Amino acid sequence: MLVRIVINSEVAIIFAILSSFFSASLMGNQLSIFIFSLVGSVVGAHRVAQCEQRSIIVKAALPLEGSTS
């Protein structure tokens, strides 16, 4: 999310792919860890795309509104 705010979306996607790859490598080359990390990074970056206030960053980290758990 911070890469998306500071730089741009293209760099954020590349960073998400690389960090997901390294996370999966550290966890024993598990594909599920790679996918989970990549999807979380992309969704987080997308939710802060139009960040104009600091509170948007906090809201992006919270679950979607209206969902039940």
N, C-alpha and C positions, 0 to 999 in steps of 0.2 A: 504494500500500500504506500509506503513512503517513497519508493522508487517512482511510482506512478505520479505522486504529488510533485516530487522534486524535478523529475526529468520529463518523460513522456510515456505513452502507452507501449510503443515498440520496444523500448528498453525494459519496461516492466515485464513484458511477455518473455523476453530473452532471459531476464533475471529469474522469473518464475520457473522456466524450464530448467535452467542450470541449478537453481537451489533445490528443486524437486529431485533432479537426478542425483545430486550429492547427498540429499537426505535419504533417498532410497539406497544409495551405495553404502552409507553408514549403517543402515538397518538390515543389511544382508541381501541387497539387490531384490527387494520385494516390490513387485509391480503395484500392489495395492497402496503402498506408502507413496510411491511416485504419483499415482493418480490422485490420491487424497490431497497430497501437498500441492499438486498443480492446480486442481480445481479450486482449492481454498485460496490460493494466491491469485488466480484469475478473477474469481468472484470478489475478493477483497479489493483488487485494483479497479474493477469495474464500478464498485459501489462508492469509491472516493473520486471518481472521474471529474466531477464538478465541485470539488471541495473548495468552499469559500469560507467556512467556519471550522474551528477546531472540533466542535461537537459532531460534525459529520463523520469524523474519523472514529469516534466512539460508537456512533450509531451503526457504522459499517461493520463493526466487530460483533455487534449483537445479533441474535437470531432475527429472522424476518418477522415483521409485525403481522399479527393475525394468525400466526402458526401456533398450534397447540402442542404441548409436549407431555 
